Amino acid sequence: FKLSYLKYLLDDLDKPDAM
């Protein structure tokens, strides 16, 4: 588990369109 993954999730939540 990495902090980068957490940031990725946060970015994904902030930008769902990125999905």
FIFI-774421 format. One record per residue: residue in one letter; x, y, z of N, C-alpha, C in turn. Coordinates in steps of 0.02 Angstrom, whole numbers, plus 32768, in hexadecimal, padded with zeros to 4 digits. Example, Ala and Ser with C-alpha at 12.3 -4.5 7.8 and 13.67 -1.06 7.14 Angstrom:
! FIFI-774421
a82947EE4818682677F1F818682947F5B8186s82827F90816282AC7FCB816582858002818A
***
This chain:
! FIFI-774421
f802B7FC48000800080008000802C803E8000k801C806D7FD4804680A97FCF801C80E97FD4l803B811D7FEC8018815D7FF3800381777FAEs802A81677F7D801B817D7F397FD781617F24y7FC781257F3D7F8781067F2C7F4E812F7F4Bl7F5A81477F887F2781707FA97F1B81AF7F82k7F5081CF7F6C7F49820C7F457F2481FD7F04y7F3381C37EE87F1181AF7EAA7EC681AA7EB6l7EB4818C7EEE7E6C81857EFE7E4C81C97F08l7E7081F57F2A7E5582387F367E4C825D7EF4d7E7D82567EC87E7982777E877E3F825A7E5Fd7E3582197E677E0081F77E427DBC820F7E5Al7DB7821B7E9B7D7882337EB77D6B827C7EA2d7DA282A17E9F7D9C82E77E8D7D8F82EE7E42k7DAA82BD7E1B7DA182BF7DD27D88827C7DB9p7D49826B7DC57D2C822A7DB17D3082227D65d7D3282597D417D3482567CF97D7682387CE1a7DA9823E7D0C7DEB82247CFB7DE981D87CF2m7DB781BB7D137DAF81737D0F7D9F815F7CC7
***
